[in-house]
Amino acid sequence: MKWGTFVGKTDDGRIVLLVDDNREVRDLFSKILSIEGYAVIQAGNGIEALDLMKRYSVDVVLTDFQMPEMNGLEFAVQVKSNDRTRHTPLVLLSATSMMNSGAALTAFSALLRKPCPLEDVILTLSRVQTPDATGSVIVG
């Protein structure tokens, strides 16, 4: 599937931007998140994701850390420095431990460590979108 393609339909307009350089991971999460009611936009790295965020208003971002061209933290810093996108919740799902990183704790609404149960990913995406969500959530 080409990046930037929507997957699934949603009645309430929830759109998730899924950023990962692994196509199989993107396809798996796209199917699962579509079942959960999200419309999904896919990007293979942070640069592609930034371009998509210029064109689409997304409700939440699920991103990996290690990616070519622009990693997840560099991407998050760019999102948070833009007035239009800085309030978009960002969830990091990565095998790279970022739990002690002050920059990651500041940039991301939640940090999830791979492997992470799918239920935790779905619950975290929902939680970070609530109006009273503050600080970072750390799972795993």
C-alpha positions in Angstrom: 0.0 0.0 0.0 1.3 3.4 -0.9 1.9 5.8 2.0 -0.7 8.4 2.4 -3.5 6.1 1.5 -6.5 6.0 3.8 -7.5 2.6 5.2 -10.9 2.1 6.7 -13.9 4.4 7.5 -14.9 6.1 10.6 -18.3 7.6 11.6 -16.8 10.0 14.2 -13.9 11.2 12.0 -11.0 9.7 14.0 -7.9 9.7 11.9 -4.6 8.1 13.0 -1.3 8.7 11.3 0.8 5.5 11.5 4.5 6.1 11.0 6.8 3.1 10.6 9.4 2.1 8.0 8.3 -1.6 8.2 5.4 -2.1 5.7 4.2 -5.3 7.4 3.9 -3.5 10.7 2.0 -0.6 9.1 -0.3 -3.0 7.3 -1.0 -5.0 10.5 -1.7 -1.9 12.6 -3.8 -0.4 9.8 -6.1 -3.4 9.7 -6.4 -3.5 13.5 -7.0 0.2 13.9 -9.6 0.2 11.1 -11.5 -2.5 13.0 -11.3 -0.2 16.0 -13.0 2.6 14.0 -10.0 4.7 12.9 -9.3 5.9 9.4 -5.6 5.3 8.9 -3.0 7.2 7.0 0.4 5.6 6.6 3.9 7.0 6.3 7.2 5.2 6.0 9.3 7.8 7.9 9.1 11.2 9.7 9.6 13.3 6.5 6.6 11.6 4.8 4.6 12.0 8.0 5.2 15.7 8.2 4.1 16.1 4.6 0.9 14.2 5.3 0.3 16.3 8.4 0.4 19.4 6.1 -2.4 17.9 4.0 -4.5 16.1 6.6 -5.7 17.0 10.1 -5.0 13.9 12.2 -6.4 13.1 15.7 -3.4 11.0 16.9 -0.1 9.7 15.7 1.4 6.3 16.4 5.1 6.3 15.4 8.2 4.1 15.6 11.5 5.5 16.7 14.2 4.0 14.4 13.4 5.0 10.8 15.4 6.2 7.8 15.7 9.9 6.9 14.0 11.2 10.1 13.5 9.2 13.3 10.5 9.3 15.5 11.9 11.8 18.0 13.1 14.2 15.3 9.6 13.9 13.8 7.9 14.6 17.2 10.1 17.7 17.8 9.0 19.0 14.4 5.3 18.3 15.1 5.5 20.0 18.5 7.2 23.1 17.0 4.4 23.7 14.5 1.5 25.8 15.9 -1.1 23.8 13.8 0.1 20.4 14.9 1.6 20.9 18.3 -1.5 19.7 20.2 -1.7 16.4 18.2 -1.1 13.5 20.6 2.0 11.5 19.7 2.4 7.9 20.8 5.8 6.2 20.4 5.9 2.5 19.9 9.4 1.3 19.7 11.8 -1.5 20.7 14.3 1.3 21.5 14.1 2.2 25.1 13.2 5.9 25.5 11.8 5.7 29.0 14.6 7.7 30.6 14.8 10.3 27.8 13.7 13.7 28.9 13.3 14.7 25.2 11.0 11.7 24.6 9.0 12.3 27.7 8.4 15.9 26.6 7.7 15.2 22.9 5.4 12.2 23.2 2.0 11.8 25.0 2.8 8.1 25.6 5.8 5.7 25.3 5.1 2.1 24.5 7.8 -0.5 24.3 7.8 -3.3 21.8 6.6 -5.9 22.1 3.4 -4.4 23.4 0.0 -6.0 23.6 -2.4 -4.7 21.0 -5.0 -3.9 23.7 -2.4 -1.5 25.3 -1.8 0.2 22.0 -5.5 0.7 21.3 -6.2 1.9 24.9 -3.3 4.3 24.8 -4.4 5.8 21.5 -7.8 6.4 23.0 -6.5 7.8 26.4 -4.1 10.4 24.8 -7.1 11.8 22.9 -9.1 12.7 26.0 -9.3 16.3 26.8 -7.8 15.8 30.3 -4.8 13.8 29.1 -1.7 15.4 30.6 1.9 14.3 30.9 3.3 11.1 29.4 1.9 7.6 29.8 4.6 4.9 29.9 3.7 1.3 29.2 6.2 -1.6 29.2 
